Amino acid sequence: MVPVDYYVILSAILFTIGVLGVLIRRNALIIFMSIELMLNAANLAIVAFGSVIESFSGQIFVFFVIAVAAAEVAIGLALIVEIFKSKRSIDVDQVSGLKG
């Protein structure tokens, strides 16, 4: 049996990698993948803590988070494709020209 501490540490490492990806990278796809990594890190922590209390409520909550993330992926990728069609780039700095 693997201790819950290991899952929480792995979740924290994955979340940190996701935060660094969002803060450092300028490519919209990399930022998008980093956000997904942060969601999966949170899901891992929720399932780990759910196993501590021996309840399926954590797994049920994670199922709904995954469903929302799937909808986010569909909408986010559609937006990235449309931005690429109009700007010919998915660099976040060039997309800031869409303001007002």
C-alpha positions as CSV (number, residue, x, y, z in Angstrom):
1,M,0.0,0.0,0.0
2,V,1.4,3.4,-1.0
3,P,1.1,6.1,1.6
4,V,-1.2,9.1,0.8
5,D,1.7,11.4,1.4
6,Y,3.4,10.2,-1.8
7,Y,0.2,11.0,-3.8
8,V,0.0,14.5,-2.3
9,I,3.6,15.2,-3.0
10,L,3.2,14.0,-6.6
11,S,0.1,16.2,-6.9
12,A,2.0,19.2,-5.6
13,I,4.9,18.6,-8.0
14,L,2.5,18.3,-11.0
15,F,0.6,21.4,-9.9
16,T,3.8,23.4,-9.6
17,I,4.9,22.2,-13.1
18,G,1.5,23.4,-14.4
19,V,1.8,26.8,-12.7
20,L,5.3,27.3,-14.1
21,G,4.0,26.3,-17.6
22,V,1.2,29.0,-17.4
23,L,3.6,31.7,-16.1
24,I,6.6,31.1,-18.3
25,R,5.3,29.9,-21.7
26,R,3.8,32.2,-24.3
27,N,2.3,29.5,-26.5
28,A,-1.5,29.2,-26.0
29,L,-1.4,25.4,-26.5
30,I,1.3,24.9,-23.8
31,I,-0.6,27.2,-21.4
32,F,-3.8,25.2,-22.1
33,M,-2.0,21.9,-21.5
34,S,-0.5,23.4,-18.2
35,I,-4.0,24.2,-17.0
36,E,-5.1,20.7,-17.7
37,L,-2.1,19.4,-15.8
38,M,-3.1,21.6,-12.8
39,L,-6.7,20.2,-13.0
40,N,-5.3,16.6,-13.0
41,A,-3.0,17.3,-10.1
42,A,-6.0,18.6,-8.1
43,N,-8.0,15.5,-9.1
44,L,-5.1,13.2,-7.9
45,A,-5.1,15.0,-4.5
46,I,-8.9,14.7,-4.2
47,V,-8.9,11.0,-4.9
48,A,-6.0,10.5,-2.5
49,F,-7.8,12.3,0.3
50,G,-11.0,10.4,-0.6
51,S,-9.2,7.1,-0.1
52,V,-8.1,8.3,3.4
53,I,-11.7,8.8,4.5
54,E,-12.7,5.6,2.6
55,S,-15.4,7.3,0.7
56,F,-16.3,7.3,-3.0
57,S,-17.3,11.0,-2.8
58,G,-13.9,12.1,-3.9
59,Q,-14.0,9.9,-7.0
60,I,-17.5,11.1,-7.8
61,F,-16.4,14.7,-7.5
62,V,-13.4,14.0,-9.8
63,F,-15.7,12.5,-12.4
64,F,-17.6,15.8,-12.6
65,V,-14.4,17.8,-12.7
66,I,-13.2,15.6,-15.7
67,A,-16.5,16.2,-17.4
68,V,-16.1,20.0,-17.0
69,A,-12.5,19.8,-18.2
70,A,-13.7,17.9,-21.3
71,A,-16.1,20.8,-22.1
72,E,-13.3,23.3,-21.4
73,V,-11.0,21.4,-23.9
74,A,-13.7,21.5,-26.6
75,I,-14.3,25.3,-26.2
76,G,-10.7,26.2,-25.6
77,L,-9.4,24.3,-28.7
78,A,-12.1,25.9,-30.8
79,L,-11.0,29.3,-29.6
80,I,-7.3,28.6,-30.3
81,V,-8.1,27.4,-33.8
82,E,-10.1,30.5,-34.6
83,I,-7.4,32.7,-33.2
84,F,-4.8,30.9,-35.3
85,K,-7.0,31.4,-38.4
86,S,-7.2,35.1,-37.9
87,K,-3.7,35.9,-36.5
88,R,-1.6,33.0,-38.0
89,S,0.0,32.6,-34.6
90,I,-1.0,31.3,-31.2
91,D,1.4,33.5,-29.3
92,V,-0.3,35.0,-26.3
93,D,1.4,38.4,-26.8
94,Q,-0.1,38.8,-30.3
95,V,-3.5,37.7,-29.1
96,S,-3.6,40.7,-26.7
97,G,-4.3,42.8,-29.8
98,L,-7.9,41.6,-29.6
99,K,-8.7,43.9,-26.7
100,G,-11.3,46.5,-27.3
